[in-house]
């Protein structure tokens, strides 16, 4: 199990880095547009974007819970991957909102929310003594 846990740790770290990279790129795109936007906050995002953002945030929060509490089941790891992917998708939803609706500041909030949900690294599944070659 130690080799499998070590491989799973590496894979989870890659997913985490990918989610953070997606969110970083999304934030850069949206922040550039938000900086050029006028001082007014603009209208509220359409309900479909709001509903999608709430759903992605809920999956991100609920999905990672069991693995973060120490559960090592396949379901817990799958939930953790879904949690990271949902957080990254929240940033992409922000980019879509900015480009399709022109709501750059609201999009920046979506992206920052995704970043906050993904910033914590995944828990280690292998023990430190499993790291030896």
N, C-alpha and C positions, 0 to 999 in steps of 0.2 A: 504493500500500500504506500510505502514511502516514496517510491518512484512515481506512482500515479498521483499522489498528493503534490509532489514537487512539480510535475508537469501541469497539473491543474492550477497551481499557484502561478506558474509562468503564464499560462493562458489567461487567467483572470487579470494579471497585471497588464497584459497586452490589451485586453478589452478595456480596462480602466484608462490606460494611456490613450487608446483610440477615442474613447468618449470625451476625455479632456481635450484632445486635439480638435475634435469636431466642435466642441463648445468654444474653444479658444478662437478658432477660425470664424465661427458664427458670430461671436462677440465682436471680433474685429470688423467684420462686414457691417454688422448692425450699428456699432458705435460710430463708424465713419459716416453713415447716413444720418444717425441721430445728431451728430455734431453739426451737420449742415441744416438740420430742421429748424424751423422758426421757434420762437419762445412759447408758443401755445401748445397745450398737451394734445389737442386733437380729439376726435371722437373715440368712443370705446371700440375695442376690437369686435368683429362680428361674432355672434354666439357660437358658430362652429369652431372658431379658433379657441375661444375660451373653453368650450367643452373638451376639445382635444387636449388643451394644456392641463386641465384638471385631471383628465384620465391618465395622461402620461406621468404627471406628478404623483398620482395615487399609486400607479404601478411601480414607480421608482421607490416610493417610501415603503410600501407593503412588501414588494418583491424581495428586497434585500434584508428584511427583518430577521428571518430565521437563520440565515448564514452569519449575520452580524452578532447573533446571540450565541453562536457556537455550534449550531447544528451543522452536521457534515453530510447530510443526506443529498441524494441527487436532486431532489425537489428544491432544497435550500440553495444549492449551487445554481440551478436553473433560474431560480428567483433572483439571485444576485446578478446573473448575466442580464436578465430582463430589466432589472433595476438600472444597471449602467447604460444599457441600450436606450431605455426610455428617457433617461436624463439627457443623453446625447440627442435624441429625437426632439426633445423640448427646445434645444438650441436651433435645430433645423426648422422647427415650426416657427420660431421667432424670425428666422431669415425669410421664410415663406410669407409671414405676415407683413414684414417690411417691404418686400418686393411686390407683393400682390396688392396690398392695401395702402402702402405708404405710411404705415403707423410705426415709425422707427423707434420711438421711445417705448411704446408698449412691447415691441419686439425685443428691445434690449432687456426689459424686465423678464420676458420669457427665457431669454438666453442666460441671464444671471441666475434665475431660479434653477435652470438645468445645471449650471456650474456648481451651485450650492449643494444640489442633490448628489452630484458625482464627485465632489472634491475629496471626500473621505476614501482612502484606499481600501480595497477589499481585505477582509481578514486573511491571515495566513492559515492555510489548511495543513501544511506540513510543519512539523516541529523543527526547531533550530538544529537538533542533532541529526535530522534527516538531510541536511544540506551537504553533508560530507560526500565526496565522490566515491 
